[in-house]
Amino acid sequence: MNTTYLSTSIGMCCAWMAATALAADRTWDGGGGDANWQTPANWDGDTTYPAAGDALFFGGTSRLSNNNDLTAGTGFAGIGFNSGAGAFTLAGNAITLDGNISNLSANAQTINLPLALSDVRTVYGVGKQVTLNGVLSGAGGLTAAITNSTLKLTADNTYEGFTTVSNGCRLEITHGNALGSALSGTLVDGTTSGSLRFSGSVEIKEPITLKFRLPNYAASLYSGPGTNIISGLISKRDETRLAVESGANALVLAGGLKHVAGSGACVFYTYDKTLLVVTNKPIEFGSSAELATENPGTVVFAVAGNTMSQ
């Protein structure tokens, strides 16, 4: 028997078991004299504050606005807002997110601290919005899956992974780089009632795939207030619908619109006083899909070479 390999393996196993044993679920109760994460009395047990590898849960209604004064970049195995939790605002030092974000409460939640995504992370819950105002960075991706509500991204994000919108969630963005690296991409899965909305005169540079429309013939992509530009390629799968919301608003498609799979038309909803412009790169449907427009807004084709079926 090779005792060297055996002892090494046993040592590694013991170290892993020790690390696993140390990781814990820690619940904020806000019972301390301040709103800092390093205050032990703010956490269940009142004796220690969270350590790297712990999962963080926020419950109750005490010290709803609190501050992460732990070492910047500490990794935690997820953030959860418990049933019955008030409307929290988490701020302070950045963390590495080694797990998902859940909101099981009846209140909207806000996270202002920066998050480094170590892998693909899912934000989920039912019926209440989660807003991420801190910068999202790291090699991971993001899945927006809050059923019947919204995940809102507002920062100049740099995360490198893929973005997926699904499970009845609307992903709302108010910054041109909110979807992270333009080299990745975003899938809006209308077959699961996912949708994407942007506003504030932003420019979206990354490729977007629209997979089917929402139920009741609703759009899977919405352009809100301002003149919003998509300079990345939009790939269309099956029937899809794009909407420009009512008002003096405009959507500019400057990166091309291409049919890549399935069947069904692409419908432009342009409400009163709105404008949709196709420019720079043409629509490439060939004979596989038709283009339709609905409502009294204006559609302008400012580039030649558009192809679509009749």
C-alpha positions, 0 to 999 in steps of 0.5 A: 500500500502506498501510505503517502497517497493514502495519508494525503487523501485522508488529509484532503478528505478531512479538510473538506469535511471540516470546511463543509461542517463550518459552512452554515445558514445564517439568518439576519434578525437585526438585533444588534446596536447598529446595522453592520454585518460584523455585529454578531447580535444582528445574526441568529445566535448572537455570538458570531457574524457570517463566515465565508461559505455561509448562506445568508438569509434575511428575515423580520423587519429590524434594520432593513437597511444594513451594511456589509462591513465584512472583508470585500470579496468574501464568498457566500453560498447565496442570499435569501429573503425569507417569508415574512421579511420586510423590504430590505436594502443591502449595501456595503462591501462587494461579495462573491456570489457562490449561490442563488438569490431568492425572495420568498417574501411579500416585499420587493428587495434591493441589493446595492452591494456589488456581486461577483458571479462565480458561476451561473446564478439564478434570481427567483421568487414569486410576485415581488421585484428584486433590484440589483443596483451594484455592479455584477462582475465575474465569469458567471452568468445570470438567470432571471426567474422571478415568477410574475414579477421583475428583476431590475438591473441598473449598473454598468455590469461586466459579468462575462456569462450568458443571460437567460430570462424565463419562468414568467420574469421580466428583466428590466434594464436601465443601463446599456451594459446591464446585461454584462459583456457584449461578447456573451448574449441574452436569451429571452424565453417567451415559451416560459413567459420571459420578457425583456424591457429597457428604458432611459435611452440606452444602447444594447450592444450584445446579441439577443435571442427572442424565443417565441412570444408571450401568452395572449400574443404579448411581446417578449421585448419592450422598449420604454421611455427614451430613444433606445438602440439595439446594436447587437444582432437580434435572432428570432426563433418562432413567432416573436413580438417587439413593442415600443411603449406609448409616448414620444419613444423610439426603438432603433434596430441597428444590429440586424434582425434575423430568423434562425429557427422555427416558424411564425411572423415577427410583429412590431407593436408601435403605439401612438406617437412611437417610432421604430427604425431599422437601420445599419443592418437589414432584416434577414428573414428570407422566405422563412418568416413574415414581418407585420406591424400593428397600431398607429406608430411609425416604422422606418426602413433606413437600410436596403436589403431587407428580406421577408416572406409575404 
